[in-house]
Amino acid sequence: MQVKKILIGILLFLLLLITVQNLTVVEVKFLFWKLGINLLLVILLAFLIGNSVGWLLKSLYSRQKTAKPDQNLNKT
């Protein structure tokens, strides 16, 4: 139980450190839009989009892998 609290404390400290170091506002350009946004939000958004795409591809791949093979292919 004590180890768990220490690990949570370390992770919270690292999160605070990342937050403090990435408070600058950056300009994000996408096609015709320009947006001034906090760098931490850009990092977080890229992380969430990457995880979402990975989760989606994994679920599609596993669904395709577990699909039943076409029974008409076995008739020769």
C-alpha positions as YAML, in Angstrom:
chain: A
units: angstrom
residues:
- id: 1
  name: MET
  ca: [0.00, 0.00, 0.00]
- id: 2
  name: GLN
  ca: [2.84, 2.40, 0.82]
- id: 3
  name: VAL
  ca: [4.57, 1.68, -2.51]
- id: 4
  name: LYS
  ca: [1.36, 2.54, -4.36]
- id: 5
  name: LYS
  ca: [1.17, 5.93, -2.62]
- id: 6
  name: ILE
  ca: [4.81, 6.66, -3.45]
- id: 7
  name: LEU
  ca: [4.29, 5.79, -7.13]
- id: 8
  name: ILE
  ca: [1.18, 7.96, -7.32]
- id: 9
  name: GLY
  ca: [3.12, 10.81, -5.69]
- id: 10
  name: ILE
  ca: [5.97, 10.45, -8.20]
- id: 11
  name: LEU
  ca: [3.53, 10.40, -11.14]
- id: 12
  name: LEU
  ca: [1.73, 13.50, -9.85]
- id: 13
  name: PHE
  ca: [5.06, 15.28, -9.43]
- id: 14
  name: LEU
  ca: [6.06, 14.40, -13.01]
- id: 15
  name: LEU
  ca: [2.68, 15.60, -14.27]
- id: 16
  name: LEU
  ca: [3.15, 18.89, -12.42]
- id: 17
  name: LEU
  ca: [6.67, 19.22, -13.84]
- id: 18
  name: ILE
  ca: [5.45, 18.63, -17.41]
- id: 19
  name: THR
  ca: [2.64, 21.14, -16.88]
- id: 20
  name: VAL
  ca: [4.93, 23.88, -15.57]
- id: 21
  name: GLN
  ca: [7.50, 23.39, -18.33]
- id: 22
  name: ASN
  ca: [4.94, 23.50, -21.17]
- id: 23
  name: LEU
  ca: [2.83, 26.53, -20.33]
- id: 24
  name: THR
  ca: [3.92, 28.56, -23.34]
- id: 25
  name: VAL
  ca: [1.36, 29.43, -25.99]
- id: 26
  name: VAL
  ca: [2.13, 28.09, -29.45]
- id: 27
  name: GLU
  ca: [0.50, 28.83, -32.77]
- id: 28
  name: VAL
  ca: [-1.05, 25.82, -34.44]
- id: 29
  name: LYS
  ca: [-1.72, 26.11, -38.17]
- id: 30
  name: PHE
  ca: [-4.12, 23.73, -39.89]
- id: 31
  name: LEU
  ca: [-5.13, 24.43, -43.48]
- id: 32
  name: PHE
  ca: [-6.53, 27.99, -43.31]
- id: 33
  name: TRP
  ca: [-6.89, 28.21, -39.54]
- id: 34
  name: LYS
  ca: [-4.42, 29.58, -37.02]
- id: 35
  name: LEU
  ca: [-4.97, 28.89, -33.36]
- id: 36
  name: GLY
  ca: [-2.98, 30.02, -30.33]
- id: 37
  name: ILE
  ca: [-3.09, 27.21, -27.80]
- id: 38
  name: ASN
  ca: [-1.18, 26.05, -24.75]
- id: 39
  name: LEU
  ca: [1.63, 23.62, -25.64]
- id: 40
  name: LEU
  ca: [0.50, 21.20, -22.94]
- id: 41
  name: LEU
  ca: [-2.92, 20.99, -24.59]
- id: 42
  name: VAL
  ca: [-1.30, 20.27, -27.96]
- id: 43
  name: ILE
  ca: [0.73, 17.44, -26.41]
- id: 44
  name: LEU
  ca: [-2.32, 16.06, -24.60]
- id: 45
  name: LEU
  ca: [-4.48, 16.28, -27.72]
- id: 46
  name: ALA
  ca: [-1.87, 14.49, -29.84]
- id: 47
  name: PHE
  ca: [-1.61, 11.78, -27.17]
- id: 48
  name: LEU
  ca: [-5.37, 11.29, -27.02]
- id: 49
  name: ILE
  ca: [-5.77, 11.21, -30.80]
- id: 50
  name: GLY
  ca: [-2.93, 8.70, -31.12]
- id: 51
  name: ASN
  ca: [-4.39, 6.45, -28.44]
- id: 52
  name: SER
  ca: [-7.85, 6.67, -30.00]
- id: 53
  name: VAL
  ca: [-6.57, 5.74, -33.45]
- id: 54
  name: GLY
  ca: [-4.54, 2.87, -31.99]
- id: 55
  name: TRP
  ca: [-7.54, 1.59, -30.03]
- id: 56
  name: LEU
  ca: [-9.75, 1.83, -33.11]
- id: 57
  name: LEU
  ca: [-7.27, -0.01, -35.34]
- id: 58
  name: LYS
  ca: [-6.74, -2.69, -32.71]
- id: 59
  name: SER
  ca: [-10.46, -3.26, -32.31]
- id: 60
  name: LEU
  ca: [-10.97, -3.41, -36.07]
- id: 61
  name: TYR
  ca: [-8.07, -5.82, -36.48]
- id: 62
  name: SER
  ca: [-9.24, -8.09, -33.66]
- id: 63
  name: ARG
  ca: [-12.80, -8.06, -35.01]
- id: 64
  name: GLN
  ca: [-11.52, -9.02, -38.46]
- id: 65
  name: LYS
  ca: [-9.28, -11.72, -36.99]
- id: 66
  name: THR
  ca: [-12.12, -13.33, -35.01]
- id: 67
  name: ALA
  ca: [-14.64, -13.16, -37.88]
- id: 68
  name: LYS
  ca: [-15.86, -16.51, -39.16]
- id: 69
  name: PRO
  ca: [-14.26, -17.58, -42.42]
- id: 70
  name: ASP
  ca: [-16.48, -17.64, -45.47]
- id: 71
  name: GLN
  ca: [-17.94, -21.12, -45.77]
- id: 72
  name: ASN
  ca: [-18.32, -20.83, -49.56]
- id: 73
  name: LEU
  ca: [-14.54, -20.81, -49.98]
- id: 74
  name: ASN
  ca: [-14.25, -24.35, -48.63]
- id: 75
  name: LYS
  ca: [-16.46, -25.84, -51.38]
- id: 76
  name: THR
  ca: [-14.23, -27.09, -54.18]
...
